[in-house]
Amino acid sequence: MPTSRPATTYRLQIRPSFTLDDATALRGYLSDLGVDWVYFSPLLTASEGSDHGYDVVDPTSVDAARGGRAALERAARAFHEAGRGILVDIVPNHVGVARAEENPWWWDVLAHGRGSHWAPAFDIDWDFGGGKVRLPVLGEELEEAAAAGALRVEEGELRYYDHRFPLAPGSAGSDPGDVLAVHARQHYELMAWRREGSDLNYRRFFGVSSLAAVRVEDPAVFAASHGEIGSWFADGLVDGLRVDHPDGLRAPVEYLERLHDLTGGAYVLVEKILEHGETLPQFFAADGTTGYEALAAIDRVLVDAAGEAQLDALDARLRVRSHLPAGAPWPELIAATKRAIGEGILRSEVRRLARDLGAPDDPATEDALVELLARFPVYRSYLPAGREHLDEAADAARTHRPDLATPLDAVLPALADAQHPAALRFQQTSGMVMAKGVEDTAFYRASRLGTLTEVGADPSVFALSVDEFHAAQAARHAAWPHSMTTLSTHDTKRGEDVRARLAVLSELPERWGEVLEELTDAATTGHGPFDALLWQAIVGAWPASRERLHGYAEKAAREAGEATSWLQPDAAFERRMHAAVDAAFDDPAVAARVETFVSEIEGAGWSNALSAKLLQLTGPGVPDVYQGSELWEQSLVDPDNRRPVDFDERRRLLSRIDAGELPMVDRSGAAKLLVTSRALRLRRDRPDLFTRYTPMTVVGSAAQHAIAADRGGAVAVATRHPVALARRGEATGSPWGDTVLLRHAGPTTDVLTGRSFAGHLALAEVLDVYPVALLIPGEPS
């Protein structure tokens, strides 16, 4: 049977095209790779065709399209027999309502309104809607839809194109042909989709109106939505849970306590985004986060701080050339983007907050709330804990908007009262505004270096020193030793090896500026900062398909919301944008420039990638390997990062490595598979070698290029700033020169190469095959 806490995990995206039975078929490969627990994406019944599973429509059953309950039982039996545990992602914050007929709870609420048994399950402001649920599904006004025949009564339902809605009992009346009259008798109001930003009256997931929030703070709702999940533990099928977006819940602390009781104290992780310097509340009934803060630290120790000024200067030149204003400091940039979100797609949430404060439709109150949300420094507080975040936001709001002093004074007492409905809702809303304003907007505007704009990261923090990195790792080991660490997820903006390659630009800022100028001279969108973002995506993911890059370009540009947007696409800009992508394939000069520059930086990118992987897999916490990332992971933002994985190729390469082959560091990614498999096996099979975190001492002329830590017997050694290291070698004849890792005199073996060493270790010898080494005590076995 598996241990109660995993040593490592491996994330699999379970979907109709890759079911639980397909996952079970990987048992042998995953065990050979060294995986301890397998980690499944959401399994409960989701909307038909859903690839991600976060739009659960029936929380009482395992999705038949993903294999159903029987397939979960088969998977549990197979993995448990192999000694592997199972971690499952759950989604307590919301359910899918895109197709009302798929969700029995939502369908019943639409049919019966406030009188529905399931009405308490949803966070609906019935009074604001005149006793109706407002559904933003129309592409035109209601009367126009009826006149055109798009809105109709058919087979006992109200229908709009392919949308289906129930009729309240007896509401068809004597003349069902009068569709407007029938509509008026329903417990819902169909409205134009453009009204959702301001007029919606149910809480949702971020800005997604097809995901309706669920009130799991209600014990009855918790019981109904978690009965199937509880049975997984009662029946011994599942060993741990990953909780999606707990910050969206009204009472996340209490929710985690209930989950602890439901699972019998099983392993639980929370998808909690921590801002720079923020720590996970120690009062959470959880084992840690999903690891974005670890990702940020690993990325930044590989970035060269010396490149910051030149990349800033490049960004400034691009703005001048495009006749754009100077880039704002990061705090002001995100305050502006968050304000735009609060005044735009999430204004309905702000209006509801104002109603909770007893100030409905009061412009001054709404203005004050938006300013507080824009200045709130973290995702949320957990009052009474975290009051200081509200105070910080209030101080910033008063400084930047002294005209709001009176309404701020009026709202702050309620927002600081842990029991006040407005305070509870404000805590739910601040994370929504942060996610949409920062990750989904500002991250696409801050384009000086793409590796910095990742989920959970602060782009104003450019790099970490080795000492700062060690301090972060030691703190993680001391506080949350079972917290997950990650490099890639289904939510990352760029795969780990795209970021590793882009980190090289910090060592070559002048060269990157020259290349970018050549590329944009040939193909530009006319928006310099976006050009930088787009060409970084192209060179970072290269070789990539045309379709993947077009998809990324459109999403990135519309999310940035500067030159084009989802609500108001700019056709001329998007033509230039797509032409730039096409130029990378169709213009021989541009294609050659891309290939040439990629060939210049990819070796250093591979060095960074192997270093990042080793540091993550051997570092404090429970390292997760995202599906397929044991080879190069060069995906871009979703859905690109959920593409199918070629496991046959990975099996074949692992078999060759296990037969004794030491792979080259090349485009095959086999060297990364070597590092991944050896580190995973060691974590799983020799936990006694990973009991502490002690920075190792490296001395010599190239000591600043090494990161080394003793994990309690296992010693990880990684390379940083490989371009500068190579230049040292060109100048001196030896990159590492006299650099030595100091250690005791006994023998040690590198599990990557099988070679044995003794005493102090010359890095020129230890790192002459790979840019990383994983050392354990003793001679080779």
N, C-alpha and C positions, 0 to 999 in steps of 0.2 A: 504493500500500500504506500501511497505517497506520504511525504512528510507534511506537517500541518502548515508550513510556510515554504514556498518554493525557493530553490537556489537560482533558477532561471526560468524564463517563460518564452514561448514562441507564439506570436499572434497570427491567427488564421482568419481570413474573411470568409465566413460561412454565408452562402447565397444559393439561389436556385441552381446556378451553374457549378457550384462547388459545395456539395452538401456535407452533412455530418458523416455520412458514410465515406465520402471522398477524403475527409479529414482522417477518419479511422484507418484508411488505407495507407496513410503516411506514418503510421505508428513506428514501423521499422526504421524508416529514414530519420525521423525526428529523434528516436532513441540513439541511432548511430551518430547523429550530429552532436549529441550531448545535451539535448533539451531535457529539463526536469519536469516542467508543467506545460501543457498546451493551453493556449489562451484563445477563446472563441469570441468573435463578434456577436452582437445580439441574436438570440435564438427564438424569441417569442414571435408569434404570428404577426408579420408585417404586411404592409400594403403589397398587393400583387405586383411582382416584378421588381421589388425593391432589392437593390444590390447591397445596400449598407445595413438595413435592418433597424435603423433608428426611428422609423415611422411605424411603431407597433400599433396594430389595430385591435388585437385581442391578447391581453396579457395573461389569459388563463390557459394558453396552450402553446406548445412548441410548434413552430411554423412547419406545416406539412411540406411546403416547398423547399425547406432546408433539411428535410428528412423526418421531421416529427419526433414525438416523444420516444418512439421505438428506436430511432436512429441515435438519439442521445443516450439511451440505455446501452445500445451496442458500443458506442464510443466510450462510455464510462467503463464498461466491462473490459474493453480491449486496452485502454490506456492504464487503467488501474492494475490489470494483470502484469503490465510491463513496468509497474512502479511509477508511472507518470501521473501527476495530478491534473485537474481541469479547473481553469479559471474562466468565468463567463462574464461578459459585458451586459449590464442591465441598464434600462432607461426609465427611471422613475419620474422624470420631470414632465413628460408629455406623451401623447399618443397621436397617431396619424389620423387625419380627418379629410384628406384630399378627396377620397371617395367615401362619402358618408355611408353608403350601403355596406362597406366593408367593416365598419366599426359599430358593433351592436350597441355599445353605450351611447355613442354620439347620435346614432340613428334614433334611439329612444328619446333622447333629450330633444331632438328636433321635432319628433312626433308629439311629445307630451309637454314640452316646455318645463316650467318650474315644477310641475307635478310629476315629472319623470323620476323613477327610482334612482336614476343615475345623475340627476341634476347636481347633487352635492359633490359629485366627482370632479366637476369642472369649475374653473375659476371665472365665472360669468357675472358681469354686472348687469343684472336683469333690468334694473330701474333705468339705467342709461339707455338701454335699447328699447324702452317702452314695453318691457316684458318679452322681448324677442331676442334671439341670438342673431347678431349681424354677421352675414356671410359674404365676404368680398370676392365674388366669383364672376361678376358680370363684366363683359367687355364694353358695355354701353349702358345707358340708363334703362331702368326697369321697363318703362313704357315702350321704349324702342325695341327691347328684346321681345316683348309681347307682340308688338305690331308686326315684327319680322317673322314671327312663328318660332323663334329660337326658344322662347319660354312657352311651355305647354303642359297640359295635364295628359298623362299617358300611362295606361296600365296601373291606375290607382296611385300614381306618384306625380310630383311636380318635377319637370325636367327642363334643363337648360343645356342645349347641345348634349354632351355625354355625361353631364352632371345629373345625379339623381337625388331627390329629396322626398321624405315621407310626407304624407298628408295627415294632419291631425284628424282624429276620429270624427266623422260627420262633416268635415270641412269642405268637401267637394260641392256640397249644396245641390240645388236643383239645376244649376247651369254651369257644369264644369268647363264649358267653353269660354266662360268669362274668366280668363286666367288671372287677371289682375285682382278680381274679387276673391278668387281662391287663394291667391298668394297673401292677400290681406288678412285672411283668417288663420294663417299659420303662426307657429311659435318661433319663427325665424323670419328675417328680412334679407332677401338677396339684394346686394348693393354692388356698385361699380368697384372693381378691384383697386382703383386709385384712392379710394376712401379709407383703405385699411390702415394707412399711416396715422390717421387722426380719429377715425370714428369706430374702430373695432371695439367690441365690449367683452371679449374674452382674452385672457392671458395666453400667450403662445410661447414657442421656443424662439428666442431672439426676434427676428423680423419675419419668421416663417408662419404665415397664417394657416397653412395646412398641417401644422403641428400644434394641437391644443393642449395647454398645460393641465396637469392633473393635480388635485388637492390631496396628496398623500399624507398631509399633516392630519387629515381626518382618519381616525383609527379604522373606521369601516372601509374607507377607500383603500387604505394601506392593505388591509386584509384581503380585499377583493382583487387588488392588483398584484399581490405578492404570494397568493396561494400556490401557484405553480412553482414559483421560485423556492418557496419554503419546502415544497415536496422534493426538490432536487437534493436538499440536504438531509431531509428525513429518510430518503431512500438511498442515500450514499452515492448519488450520481455526480455531484459537483463539489469541489473543495474550496472554492473561493469566488469572489465577485469583484468586478470593476464597476464602479458606480458612475454613470455618465452625468456630468453637469449637476452635481448636488447644490451648487450655488444658486440654481434657479428655484430651489424649494423654499417654501415659507419658513420651515423649521428644520434646516439640514442637520443640526446637532441632534435633535430628538429623533429624526429619521434614522440616523446612523445607529442610535441606541436601539431602536426597534429592529433594525436589520441585524444587529449583533445578537439580539435575543432570538430572532427568527432562524439564524444560521448556526446557533450554538457557539458563537464566538469564532466563526471561520475567518479566514484571511480575506480582508476587504481593502480595496484601494479606491481612492476618490480621484476623479478627473478634476483636480483643483489647479487652476492657473495661479501661480504665485508671482507677484511682481518682484522686481529686483530688491533684495533686502528683506522681503517678507518671508515668514516661516509658517508652516502648517500649524494651526492651533493644536496644542497638545491635548485638548479636551475632546478631540474627535475620536469616536470609537472606530478607528481605522488603523491600518498598518502603514499608511503613507499615501503619497500621490502617484500619478502615472508617470512622473519623471521629467516633465519639461524643464524644470529648473536645473536638472543634471545635464540635459542636452545643452542648455545655454552656456554652462560653465565649460563643458568639453569643447564646444565650438570656439569659445573665446580664447582659450589657452593656446589655440593653434593659429589665431589671428595675430599679425604683426602690428603692434601699436605704432610703429614708426610710419606706417602707411596712412594713418588717419588724416593728417593735415593735407596730404596731396589728394586724397579722395574727396575731402571736403572742398578743396579748390576746384577739382574737376566738376563736382556737382554745381558749384557756383558758376563756372564757365558755361555749363549746359543751360542753366537758367537764364543767364544773360543772353546767350545765343537764341533762346526761344522766347525772349521778351517776357520772362516770368519774374515775379518778385523773388527776392532772396529767400532761401529756405529758412523756415522758422525753427527755433530751438525745439527739441523733441517735446518738452512739456507743453509748449504753446501749440505745436502742431496737433497733438492729440486732444488738447482742450477744444480746439476748433472742430476737429472731426467728430468728437463726441457730442459737441453742441449741435452740429448738423444732424446727427442721428436723433438726438432728443427732440429736435424741432421738426424732424422729418419722419422717417419710417417708424419711429417709436414714440411719436407724439401721443398716440392713444394711451400709452402707459403713463406718460406724464399727466395727461388729463385725468386719468383714473386716480393718480396720486393726489392731485388737487381735490378731487371729489372726496377722497378719504380724509383730507384735511378740512373739509367743510367749506372749500372755496371753489366750487365748480365753475369752470370757464372763466376764471379770474386771470387775466394776462400777467399781472405782476407775480402772482403765486407760481404760475407755470414758468415764467422767466427765471425766478429764483431757484426752482427745482431743477431746471435744465442746467443752470450754472453750477449748482452743487454736484449734479451728476457728471458734468464735464470736468470738474476739478477733483472728483473723488479719486484717491491715489491707488486704490486696489480694487479687486473685483467686488468685494462686499465685506461688511462687518458681520459680527455675530453678537449683537447687543445682549448683555451689557459689555461684552468684550469688543474691542475695536472702536470705542467711542472716539479715540484720538484721530481716526481716519475722517470721521465726520467733522471734527473740529478743524483738521487741516484743510478739508475742502471748503469749509465756511470761511476760514481766514483767507484762502486764495480767492474765493468768490468776492469777498469784501474788498480785497486789494484791486482786483481787476474790474469789478463792477460796483463801485461805491454807490451808484444810483439804486442798487437793490438792497441797501441796508435795512430798510423797513420791512419788506416782505421776507428777507432772510431771518430777521429777528422773530417774525411771526411764525415761521415754519419750523425753526430749529428745535424748540422744546418738544414738539411732537415727534420729530424724526429721531431725537435722542432717547425717547421713552420706549424701552424694549417691548412694552405691551401695546403700544399704540398701533392700530391697523396701518397707518401711514408709514411708520417706521419699519414694520414687517415688509410692506410692499416696496419701500425704498431699497431695502437690502436685496430684494429679488431683482429690482430694476437696474441697480448700478452695474451688475455684471453683464446684463444685456447690452447696456450702452457701451461698456468697456469692450466687449467682444466685437460688436459691430463697428464701433468708432476706431478701435486700435487695430485688431487683427485683420478685420475685413475692409479697412479703409486706409488708415495711416501706413500700415505695413506695405501697401502698394504705392505709397507716395515717397517713402524714405528709401531711396534707391542707391545710396552711395556704395553699399556692399550688401549683397543679397543674403549672405549667411547670417547677418545680424537680425533680420526681420523674421524670426521664427516664433511660433506659439510659445508664450511664456517668457520671451526674451525682451530685453530693453535695448533698443538700437542705439541709445545714447551711451551705453556701456560698450566700448569698441573692442576691448581686449582685456584679458586677465594675465597677470604674471604667473609664473610657476608657483610662487609662494601663495598667491591669492587662490589659485586653483587647489593647492593642497589644503588650504584652510577650509574651503568649501566642502571638499571631500571628507575631511576629518569631522566637520560638523554634521554632515549627513550620516556618517557611520555612528556618531554618538547619539544623535537624536532619533533617527528613523532608519534603523538598520535593515528593515524589511520593505522600505519604500521602493517602488519600481524606478528603474532608470531606462531611458530610451534614447534613440537617435532618429528613428523614423516611426511615424504612425499614420493612420488614415487621415489625420488632420494636419500633418505638417505641410508647410507651404512649399518646401523643396525637400527631396529625399536627401539622406545623410551624405551621399557622395557627390551630389550637386553642391551642397554647402562646403564640403571639403575642398572641392576644386575651386570654388569661388573664394575661399579663404586665401588662396594663392595670390589673388589680386592685391591683397594688402601688402604683399612683398614686392609687387610689380606695379605700383600705382601709375608711374609715368608711362610704362609700356602699355598698360591697359588704356590709358587716355589716348595714346597714339592709335591703337587698334580700334577703339570705339569711334574715333574721328574718321578713320578710313571707312568703317562700316556705315556710319550715318551719312557720310558724303555720298555713299552709293544708295542707301535706302533709309529714310528717316520718316518718323511719324509727324515730325514738326514739334514734338514735345520732348525736349532734351532729357529730363529726368526719366520719363517713361522709356525713351530709347535705351537708356542705361539699364533699366530693369529688364527690358525685352532681350537685349543682346546678352546680358548676363544669363538669362534663362536659356538662351540658345547655346552659348558656349558651355554652360554648366551641365546641360543635359545631353550634349552632343556625344554620339550620334543619336538623334531622335527623329521620329517621323514628322512629316509635314502636318498631319492631322493633330498630333499631340501638341505641337507648338502653336498652331492656330487656336486650339481650344484654350491653351494657357493664356495666350495674348488677349483674347476676348474677355476672359474672366478677370484677368489682372487689370486691364484698362477700365472695365466697367466697375470693378470693386473700388479702384482708386477714385473714381468719380470726378476727375478733373477735366479730361478732354472728352470723355464720353461717359455714359452711365447706363444702368439697367433700365431706369425709367425714361431716359431721354437719350437714346443712342445717337451719336453723331456719325452719320453715314460716311462723310468725307474723311474724317479722322480714321475710322475703322477700315476704310479702303487703303489708306496709307499704311496702317498697321499690318494688315494682312499682306500687303505688297512687300513689306519689309521681311516678313517671315518667308514668303515665296522667294525672295531674292537669295536667301541662304541656300536654296535648292536650285534655282533656275539661272541665276547670274553667275557665270563661271568665276569671275573675279571675286565676288563676295563669298562664294562657296570655298574658294581656295584660301581666302583670308581667314574664314572660320576654321577650316581644317588646319591651317598652319598654326594659328594661335592655340587651338586646342592641343596640338602636338607639343607646343612649347610648355604648356602648364599641366598637362594631364599626369605626367610622372610625379610632379610635386603634389598634385591632387590625390594621387593614389597613396603617397606617403602619408598625407594628412588623414586620408580615409582609414588606413590601417591603424594609425595611431589613435584616432577617435574610437575605432571599434575595440581595440585592446583596452583603452582606458575605461570605456563603458562596461565591457564584459567582465573586467577584473575589479572594477571599482566598487565602493560601498553601495549597498542596496541590492535589489533583485533585477538584473539586467533582462530586458525584453528584446528579442529579435523580431522585427516586423517581417512578415512573410516575404521570403525571397531575398532579404537583405544580407544573407550570407554571401551572395555575390554583389557586384556593384549595384547600388540602389540610386538610380538616376531619374526618379520620378519627379514630377512637378505636382502642383496642388490637385486635390481631388476633382474629378474622379480618376485622374491619371495615376494616382498612387494606389488605386484598387484594381489595377490590371491583373489578368491571370498570371500565375507563376509557373515557369517550366521546371517542375520538380524532377522530371526525368534527367534533365541536364545536370541538376545539382547532385542527384544520386550518382551519376556517372563520374563526375569530377571528384566527389568524396571517395568513391571506390578507388580511383587512381591515387589519390593522396594517401589513403590508408594502406595502399600497396607499396608505399615508399616514395612516391614521386614528390619532389620539392618543386612546386610550381613557380614559374616566373611571375613577376609582378607585371601583368599586362591586361589587355582589355577583356580577357576571359573572366577575370575576377576570382580565379582559383586561389590566388594567394590570400584573398580575404576569407574564402571558405576554410583554408587551413587555419588561419588565426581564429575564426569563429568556432570551428569544431574543437580545436585544442583548448580554447579558453572555456567553452561551455562544458566540456567533459571534466575539466579540472574543477570547475565550480561545483558540479554535481557530485563528482566522485571523491573529491578531497576537500570537504568543507573545513577541515582542520587547518588548511593553509590560508583561510580567509577570515581571520578572527580579529584583526585590528587594521588600522591604517597609519602607517609611519612613513613620512617622506624619507627617501634615500638621499645620500649626499653624493653629488657629482662635482668633480673638480677638473680644472683644465681650461684650455683656451676656448673650447666650444661647449662649455658646460650649460650655457643658456639655451642650447638647442635640445636638451634632454629633459624628460619628465620621468622620474622613477619613484616607485612607491612599494614598500613591503606590506603585504596584506596579511602577514602572520605566517610567513614561510614562502608564499608565492610572491615573486617580485616582477612587477611589470615595468618595462622600459620602453619609452616611446620617443619619437623624434618630432620636433616642432621647427617651424620656419625652414623647410627643406631647401628653398631657393637660396637663402643666405648661406646655409650650410654648404651647398654645392659650390657657391662662389668662393667660400673659404678653401674648398678643395682645389679649385682651379688656381688659387693664388699660392697655396702652400704645398700642394701635392697630396694632402691628406685632409679630408673634411673634418674628421674628429681629432686628428693630431694627438695631443697628449691627454685627451679627456678620459677620465677614469671614474667608474662607479665604485665607491668605497664600500667594502663589505668584509665580513669575517673570512677567515682563511679556508673554511671547508669547501668541498666540491659542490658545484651547482650545475644543473642541466637546463638547457633551453628546450622546452617541449615543442617549439616550432621546428627546430632543425635537428634536434637530437644530440647536439654537441655538448660536451662537458667543459666546464671552466673551473678555476680555483682562485681563491684570494680576490684581490682587487681586480676589477674587470675593465680592460681597455675597450672603450666603445667602438674603436676602429675595428676590433676583432669581433665583438659580440653582435654588432649591427652591420656586418659586411654583406649579409645575405638579404635580410629584410630590415626595414626601418624600425622594427619593433622586436622585442624579445620577451618571452615569458619564462622566467627562471624558477626552478624548484630545487630544494635541497637534495644532494646526493648525486651519484653517478647514474647514467642512463640505465633503465631497467631492460 
